[in-house]
Amino acid sequence: MADLSYLDAVILGVVEGLTEYLPVSSTGHLTITEQLLGLKVDDPAVTAYTAVIQLGAIAATLLYFFRDIIRFAVAWFRGLVRPAAREGSDYGLAWAVVIGSIPVGIVGFLARDLISGPLRSLWVVAVALVLWSAVMVAAERVHARIESRGVVRGEHDVRPVDGLVIGLLQCFSLIPGVSRSGATISAGLMRGLDRVTATRLSFFLAIPALTAAGLFQAVQERHGLSALGLGPVIVGLVVAFVVAYASIAWLLRFVATNTLIPFVWYRVILGLLLAGALVAGFINAT
């Protein structure tokens, strides 16, 4: 059973808050950090803790986008009962989030043992960090061509099919090192959405996906979490909430005028350094 100190909880909370919404893979960074802290990454309690502190980041999303979420929810329910209300853009975006959240829920549930077991390896993280970077570069190139034709779409033009395509790519984020935001933002760019819209939609899709994962792991591993102690769990949640809120605000400003390429360089360098450390025996894979 893992022995999680308050310092460990703070460090993991900071890492979760910083990386959950940046396209660098929070699970990958948490796995690396847990290994460096001497925690057993495939310990059920550690796996559950990793999922549960994501709820702190989700709470930050709910607070930051509270008015938007209420607006979309109202538009969706109105559209279900009033055909005239279905013409609004908020109704289409709400359906995009609903539809886009289904694939990752199904795949995540069916592959839960694989995700919490064999995939919790730093070799998987290293490879995924590098390989998915190529997808992000491809997304930028596709988006540049769409942009040159002047057909980039904004939030008012989001359609349910966008949610489906982005939701399908979100399934790849179940592999540590891929990055949920990296997958969803890249998919949004390839669908022709502008950078801010793709990023905001990525945040909205995170809410059901991460909430379901966190609650499921909390229930499934409640005895292991109890052994960790309530204090470290609360500390991790609070720290993740504060740091994630700041990260959301920063990322929205960044993507308005920048590409994802700086994150690509970071991912590739980190992946290669991690692979080198694994080969040299400086760090264990699990």
C-alpha positions in Angstrom: 0.0 0.0 0.0 1.3 3.4 -1.0 2.5 5.8 1.7 1.4 9.3 0.6 2.7 12.3 2.6 1.2 15.8 2.5 4.3 17.0 0.5 3.6 14.2 -2.0 -0.1 15.4 -2.2 0.9 19.0 -2.8 3.4 18.0 -5.5 0.9 15.7 -7.3 -1.8 18.4 -7.0 0.4 21.0 -8.6 1.4 18.6 -11.4 -2.3 17.6 -12.0 -3.4 21.3 -12.1 -0.6 22.3 -14.4 -0.9 19.5 -16.9 -4.6 18.5 -17.0 -5.5 21.0 -19.6 -2.2 21.7 -21.3 -1.6 19.3 -24.2 1.3 17.5 -22.5 -0.5 14.6 -20.8 -1.4 14.9 -17.1 -1.5 11.1 -16.6 2.0 10.8 -18.1 3.4 13.6 -15.9 1.7 12.2 -12.8 3.1 8.7 -13.6 6.6 10.2 -13.9 6.2 12.2 -10.7 4.9 9.2 -8.7 7.9 7.2 -9.8 10.3 10.0 -8.8 8.5 10.3 -5.4 9.1 6.6 -4.8 5.4 5.6 -5.2 4.4 2.4 -6.9 2.5 3.6 -10.0 0.5 0.5 -10.4 -0.7 0.5 -6.7 -4.5 0.6 -6.8 -4.6 3.3 -4.2 -2.1 5.5 -6.2 -4.1 4.8 -9.4 -7.3 5.9 -7.7 -5.7 9.0 -6.2 -4.5 10.0 -9.6 -8.0 9.8 -10.9 -9.6 11.4 -7.9 -7.5 14.6 -7.8 -8.7 15.2 -11.4 -12.0 16.2 -9.7 -10.2 19.3 -8.4 -9.3 20.3 -11.9 -12.9 19.6 -13.0 -14.2 21.8 -10.2 -12.0 24.6 -11.6 -13.5 24.0 -15.1 -17.0 24.1 -13.7 -16.3 27.4 -11.9 -14.5 29.1 -14.8 -17.2 28.2 -17.3 -20.2 28.2 -15.0 -22.2 30.7 -17.0 -21.5 28.9 -20.3 -22.4 25.5 -18.9 -25.7 26.9 -17.6 -26.4 28.5 -21.0 -25.7 25.3 -22.9 -27.7 23.1 -20.5 -30.7 25.4 -20.7 -30.5 25.5 -24.5 -30.2 21.7 -24.7 -33.2 21.0 -22.5 -35.3 23.7 -24.3 -34.4 22.1 -27.6 -35.5 18.7 -26.5 -39.1 20.0 -25.9 -39.3 22.9 -28.3 -38.4 22.4 -31.9 -38.0 26.1 -32.5 -35.2 26.2 -29.9 -33.1 23.7 -31.9 -32.0 26.4 -34.3 -29.8 28.1 -31.7 -26.0 27.5 -31.8 -25.9 26.6 -28.1 -28.2 23.7 -28.8 -25.8 22.3 -31.4 -22.8 22.8 -29.2 -24.5 21.1 -26.3 -25.2 18.1 -28.4 -21.6 18.0 -29.6 -20.5 17.7 -25.9 -23.1 15.0 -25.1 -22.2 12.9 -28.2 -18.5 13.5 -27.8 -18.5 12.3 -24.3 -19.9 8.8 -25.1 -17.0 7.1 -26.9 -14.4 7.7 -24.2 -16.9 6.5 -21.6 -17.5 3.2 -23.4 -13.8 2.6 -24.2 -12.6 3.7 -20.8 -15.0 1.3 -19.1 -14.3 -1.7 -21.3 -10.5 -1.1 -21.2 -10.3 -0.1 -17.5 -8.1 -3.0 -16.5 -5.7 -2.3 -19.3 -5.6 1.4 -18.5 -4.9 0.9 -14.8 -2.5 -2.0 -15.4 -0.2 -2.6 -18.3 -0.5 0.9 -19.7 0.8 2.4 -16.4 4.3 2.1 -17.7 6.8 4.9 -18.3 7.8 3.2 -21.6 4.2 3.8 -22.7 4.4 7.4 -21.6 7.7 8.0 -23.4 6.5 6.5 -26.7 3.1 8.2 -26.6 4.7 11.6 -25.8 6.8 11.4 -29.0 4.3 9.7 -31.3 1.3 11.9 -30.5 3.4 15.0 -31.1 3.4 14.0 -34.8 -0.4 14.1 -34.7 -0.4 17.5 -33.2 2.0 18.8 -36.0 -0.3 17.2 -38.6 -3.3 19.0 -37.0 -1.5 22.3 -37.2 -0.7 21.8 -40.9 -4.3 20.8 -41.7 -5.6 23.8 -39.8 -3.2 26.1 -41.6 -4.6 24.9 -44.9 -8.2 25.4 -43.7 -7.3 28.9 -42.4 -5.7 29.9 -45.7 -9.1 29.1 -47.4 -10.9 31.3 -44.9 -13.3 28.6 -43.8 -12.4 28.4 -40.1 -15.5 28.0 -37.9 -16.2 29.5 -34.5 -18.3 28.4 -31.5 -21.6 29.3 -33.2 -20.8 26.9 -36.0 -20.0 23.8 -33.8 -22.1 20.8 -34.9 -22.9 17.4 -33.3 -20.7 15.7 -35.9 -17.7 17.7 -34.6 -18.4 16.3 -31.1 -18.5 12.8 -32.5 -15.1 13.1 -34.3 -13.4 14.9 -31.4 -14.9 12.4 -29.0 -13.5 9.4 -31.0 -10.0 10.9 -30.9 -10.4 11.6 -27.2 -10.3 7.9 -26.7 -6.6 7.9 -27.5 -6.1 10.0 -24.4 -6.7 6.9 -22.3 -3.1 6.0 -23.2 -0.8 7.7 -20.8 1.4 10.3 -22.6 -1.1 11.1 -25.4 -2.9 14.0 -23.5 -6.7 14.4 -23.5 -6.5 18.1 -24.3 -3.8 17.4 -27.0 -6.2 14.9 -28.6 -9.3 17.0 -28.5 -7.7 20.3 -29.4 -5.9 18.6 -32.4 -9.2 17.1 -33.5 -10.9 20.4 -33.3 -8.3 22.1 -35.3 -8.5 19.4 -38.0 -12.3 19.9 -38.0 -11.7 23.5 -38.9 -12.6 25.1 -35.6 -10.7 28.2 -34.6 -8.1 27.8 -31.8 -10.1 29.3 -29.0 -13.3 27.3 -29.9 -11.3 24.0 -30.1 -9.8 24.7 -26.7 -13.0 25.7 -25.1 -14.7 22.6 -26.5 -11.9 20.5 -25.1 -12.6 21.9 -21.7 -16.3 21.2 -22.0 -15.6 17.6 -23.1 -13.3 17.1 -20.1 -16.2 17.6 -17.6 -18.1 14.4 -18.1 -15.1 12.3 -19.0 -12.9 13.2 -16.0 -15.8 13.4 -13.6 -16.9 9.9 -14.5 -13.4 8.5 -14.3 -12.7 10.2 -10.9 -15.9 9.0 -9.3 -15.6 5.5 -10.7 -12.1 5.1 -9.4 -13.0 6.6 -6.1 -15.8 4.1 -5.6 -13.8 1.1 -6.9 -10.7 1.9 -4.8 -12.4 3.5 -1.8 -10.7 1.2 0.6 -7.3 2.1 -0.8 -8.0 5.8 -0.7 -9.1 5.4 2.9 -5.8 3.9 3.7 -4.0 6.9 2.1 -5.8 9.2 4.6 -8.5 11.8 4.0 -6.0 14.7 4.6 -3.7 14.1 1.6 -6.7 13.5 -0.7 -8.3 16.8 0.3 -4.9 18.7 0.0 -4.4 17.2 -3.5 -7.9 18.2 -4.6 -7.6 21.8 -3.4 -4.1 22.3 -4.9 -5.2 20.8 -8.2 -8.3 23.1 -8.2 -6.3 26.3 -7.7 -3.5 25.5 -10.1 -5.9 24.2 -12.8 -8.0 27.4 -12.6 -4.9 29.5 -13.4 -3.9 27.1 -16.1 -7.3 27.4 -17.9 -7.0 31.2 -17.9 -3.5 31.1 -19.2 -4.1 28.5 -22.0 -7.1 30.4 -23.4 -4.9 33.5 -23.7 -2.0 31.5 -25.2 -4.0 29.6 -27.9 -5.6 32.8 -29.1 -2.3 33.9 -30.7 -0.1 30.8 -30.7 0.1 27.3 -32.2 0.6 24.0 -30.3 4.2 23.7 -31.6 5.9 24.8 -28.4 4.1 22.0 -26.6 5.2 19.6 -29.3 8.9 20.5 -28.7 8.4 20.0 -25.0 6.7 16.6 -25.4 9.4 15.3 -27.7 12.2 16.4 -25.5 10.6 15.0 -22.4 9.8 11.7 -24.2 13.4 11.3 -25.4 14.8 12.2 -22.0 12.4 9.8 -20.3 13.4 7.0 -22.7 17.1 7.7 -22.1 16.5 7.6 -18.3 14.7 4.2 -18.6 17.5 2.7 -20.8 20.2 4.0 -18.4 18.3 2.5 -15.4 18.0 5.8 -13.7 14.2 5.2 -13.3 12.0 2.2 -13.4 9.2 1.8 -15.9 6.6 0.8 -13.2 
